[in-house]
């Protein structure tokens, strides 16, 4: 499975995947929501000699604790795992080479964690040749200290390998490659032709904070493609950044002699100005037009062109 990006952190993760895929070592993958922990876990499985063996992702936080306890008891008693999403389908024997990816354990209740802890202890004593991968937002030792994870989970995972996935905001070098990958993937799914990527869009995306990491970036790319008026060029909808930041960026690029798409930048700045003016006058278009010294017809035309609503939302 491909891991996208050229940053030092992503190159390190690729090396870790390569090393772990040669063994059946259990792994804890640590990282924020949306950072790509599941993608990395699947990469470890798919790059291994066990790629054709069973692999299932189980979200501990969203599985009913009573149901989870029954799954654990069945696994211990019969060596079978029943998929909690569709109990009548996707069940498999816990054969050598099976990979079980356990998500969001540090967000699960203590009853669910106790069931997992019992399962981990049984696997260790039974010496099953399984691959267990746990996805968490914070290191297990830290969560155990704060009380959000049971101490027995820490005890069972002490000898596991730990892989850390860095937030997207700390590896902006990966964003151009990720955008290119998502544009190709999404346009392919929509049956669209390849799109040329506007360099201005990349510059804007690199400067975003991305609190939800790669998942948020993908949603933004998808939204931009679906809403785009130009089906040949990937651009961002006007207004994704404020006009002050865009103006600062334009001046920096002019000073550096770097090219940029003027029309797209002007749309962002114009939309910001119009929105601020409309907000100032409670979306009264007559007052806003007089303040801007333009006609109401001109204001309405510009609002339609920039996708500005005719009334304040909420």
Secondary structure, DSSP 8 states (H G I E B T S, - for coil): ------SHHHHHHHHHHHHHTTS---EEEE--TTSSHHHHHHHHHHTSTTTTS-EEEEETTTS-HHHHHHHHHHHHHHSEE--SSSTTSS-EE--TT-EEEEE-GGGS-HHHHHHHHHHHHHHHHHT---EEEEEESS-HHHHHHHTSS-HHHHHHHTTSEEEE---GGG-GGGHHHHHHHHHHHHHHHTT----EE-HHHHHHHHTS--TTHHHHHHHHHHHHHHH-S-SSEE---TTSS-HHHHHHHHHHHHHHT----HHHHHHHHHHHHHHHHHHHTTT-HHHHHHHHTS-HHHHHHHHHHHT--SS---
